[in-house]
Amino acid sequence: MDIILFGPPGAGKGTQGALLADHFGLQRLSTGDLLRDAVRQATPLGLEARRFMDVGELVPDQVILGLVREYLGGEGGAGVIFDGFPRTDAQDRALDWAHAEIGRRIDAVLVLDVSDESIVQRMAGRRSCPACGAVYNVHFEPPGIAGRCDRCGSELVSRVDDEEATVRRRLAVYQAQTAPVIDYYRLAGTRLEHVPGDQPVEQVQKALIERLSTASAPTQ
């Protein structure tokens, strides 16, 4: 079973993908992890990717797809959860071609639906301790003393990529790039399931498992 898991930045794809992989006995595939591993191991595709990374350019789709094909033929043979990939309309078609070459297909597309405002609260509200690594959220899990770590008393900081303006830009990119990808699979007749992601982790996981386990017609 090969599954694609979509959701905006901060929706919990990493957490949910890992839990689903464990439940169904699948491999979770993050193309970012795949790329870093290939570069670290200096594989032929990793060396090719590094040429682009070293000059600050995006790694071309054909290199990423090459890594994915290798993975599907190796560790991902029993089934894969794609976490945040494909990201563009070109990548979804290329992934379909890669699957066709090895006689596989995407069995389901899962979409975690979380509002932009909830994502902004989750991400822009994060504060971390540079000394001990503790993480807080000013909206949901604030420290006892504002701006100070409960564990060691150090001043909490906000990461640059968690600033509200940055989060909103990332959300805009996600909406612009991912909506066509979701439409592509919907029009192709691939099973498409939307699950509210603005719930506790356990509830989201239960809903995802139920959607994948049921034999009913796909929800679109």
C-alpha positions in Angstrom: 0.0 0.0 0.0 1.4 3.4 -1.1 -0.1 6.5 0.5 0.4 10.2 0.1 -0.1 12.4 3.2 -0.7 16.0 2.6 -1.2 18.9 5.1 0.1 22.5 5.6 3.3 23.2 7.5 2.7 22.5 11.1 -0.3 20.2 10.5 1.4 17.3 12.1 2.3 15.2 9.0 5.5 13.9 10.5 3.8 12.7 13.7 0.8 11.2 11.9 2.9 9.7 9.2 5.2 7.9 11.7 2.2 6.6 13.6 0.5 5.3 10.4 3.7 3.7 9.2 4.0 1.8 12.5 0.3 0.8 12.5 0.2 -0.5 8.9 3.8 -1.8 8.7 4.8 0.8 6.1 7.9 2.9 5.5 7.6 6.7 5.9 9.4 8.5 3.1 10.5 12.1 3.5 12.3 13.3 0.4 14.3 15.6 2.6 15.6 12.7 4.6 16.2 10.7 1.5 18.2 13.5 -0.1 20.3 14.1 3.0 21.1 10.4 3.3 22.1 10.1 -0.3 24.4 13.2 0.0 25.9 11.8 3.2 26.6 8.4 1.7 27.9 10.0 -1.5 25.8 7.9 -3.8 25.7 8.8 -7.5 22.4 10.6 -7.2 23.6 12.1 -3.9 26.7 13.6 -5.6 24.5 15.0 -8.4 22.2 16.6 -5.8 25.1 18.1 -3.9 26.2 20.0 -7.0 23.0 22.0 -6.9 22.9 22.3 -3.1 26.4 23.6 -2.8 25.5 26.6 -5.0 22.2 27.2 -3.3 20.0 25.9 -6.1 16.9 23.6 -5.8 17.6 20.0 -6.6 15.9 19.1 -9.9 12.8 16.9 -9.9 14.5 14.2 -11.9 17.1 13.7 -9.2 14.5 13.6 -6.5 12.4 11.1 -8.5 15.5 9.0 -9.1 16.0 8.7 -5.3 12.3 7.8 -4.9 12.5 5.1 -7.6 15.6 3.6 -5.8 13.8 3.7 -2.5 10.6 2.0 -3.9 12.8 -0.8 -5.3 14.6 -1.3 -1.9 13.5 -0.3 1.6 10.0 0.8 0.4 9.1 -2.5 -1.2 6.4 -3.4 1.2 4.6 0.0 1.1 5.3 3.7 1.6 3.8 6.8 3.2 4.9 9.8 1.2 5.2 12.7 3.6 4.8 16.1 1.8 5.6 14.7 -1.7 4.7 15.3 -4.4 4.6 19.0 -3.9 3.9 20.3 -7.5 1.8 19.3 -10.4 4.9 18.2 -12.3 6.0 15.9 -9.5 2.6 14.1 -9.2 2.8 13.0 -12.8 6.4 12.0 -12.5 5.6 9.9 -9.4 2.8 8.2 -11.3 5.3 7.3 -14.1 7.8 6.0 -11.6 5.1 3.8 -10.0 3.9 2.6 -13.4 7.5 1.5 -14.3 7.6 -0.9 -11.3 3.9 -1.9 -11.4 2.7 0.0 -8.4 0.2 2.8 -7.8 -0.9 5.4 -5.2 -3.7 3.6 -3.2 -4.9 6.6 -1.2 -4.3 10.3 -0.7 -4.9 11.6 2.9 -5.3 15.4 3.5 -5.0 16.9 7.0 -7.2 19.9 6.9 -6.1 22.6 9.4 -7.1 26.3 9.2 -4.4 28.9 8.5 -5.1 30.6 11.8 -4.7 27.4 13.8 -1.3 26.8 12.0 -0.2 30.3 12.8 -1.0 29.8 16.5 0.8 26.5 16.5 4.0 27.7 14.8 4.2 31.4 15.5 3.4 30.7 19.1 6.3 28.3 19.6 9.2 29.4 21.9 12.2 27.3 22.6 15.0 27.3 25.2 18.5 27.6 23.6 20.0 26.1 26.8 18.1 22.9 27.5 15.9 22.5 24.4 12.5 22.8 26.1 9.7 23.9 23.8 6.6 25.9 24.7 3.7 27.5 23.0 2.4 30.9 24.2 -1.2 29.9 23.3 -1.4 26.2 24.4 1.6 25.4 26.7 3.0 28.7 28.0 5.9 28.7 30.5 5.1 29.6 34.1 6.9 32.9 33.8 6.4 34.6 30.4 9.6 34.4 28.3 11.5 32.2 30.7 12.1 28.4 30.6 10.5 26.5 33.4 13.4 24.0 33.5 16.5 26.2 33.6 15.2 29.8 33.7 16.9 30.8 30.4 15.3 33.3 28.1 13.1 31.7 25.5 13.6 32.4 21.8 11.5 32.2 18.6 13.0 30.6 15.5 13.1 32.8 12.4 11.0 30.3 10.4 8.4 30.4 13.1 7.8 34.1 12.8 4.2 34.9 11.7 5.1 36.5 8.4 7.3 33.5 7.5 4.6 31.1 8.5 1.9 32.9 6.4 4.3 32.9 3.4 4.8 29.1 3.7 1.0 28.6 4.0 0.5 30.7 0.8 3.1 28.6 -1.1 1.4 25.4 0.2 -2.0 26.5 -1.0 -0.7 27.6 -4.4 1.3 24.4 -5.1 -0.7 21.7 -3.3 -4.2 22.5 -4.4 -3.5 21.4 -8.0 -1.8 18.2 -6.8 -4.9 17.2 -4.8 -7.1 18.0 -7.7 -4.9 15.9 -10.0 -5.4 12.8 -7.8 -9.1 13.5 -7.3 -9.6 13.8 -11.1 -7.6 10.6 -11.6 -10.0 8.7 -9.4 -7.5 8.0 -6.6 -9.0 7.5 -3.2 -9.0 10.9 -1.5 -9.7 11.3 2.2 -9.9 14.6 4.1 -9.5 14.4 7.8 -9.8 17.4 10.2 -6.3 17.9 11.6 -7.2 20.5 14.2 -7.8 17.8 16.9 -5.6 16.0 19.5 -3.0 13.6 17.9 -4.9 10.5 19.1 -8.2 11.6 17.5 -6.5 12.5 14.2 -4.7 9.1 14.1 -7.9 7.2 14.9 -9.7 9.0 12.0 -6.9 8.3 9.6 -6.8 4.6 10.5 -10.5 4.3 10.1 -10.4 5.9 6.7 -7.7 3.6 5.5 -9.3 0.5 7.0 -12.8 1.0 5.7 -13.8 -0.6 2.4 -16.4 2.1 1.6 -16.1 4.3 -1.4 -13.6 7.2 -1.3 -14.6 10.5 0.2 -14.1 13.5 -2.1 
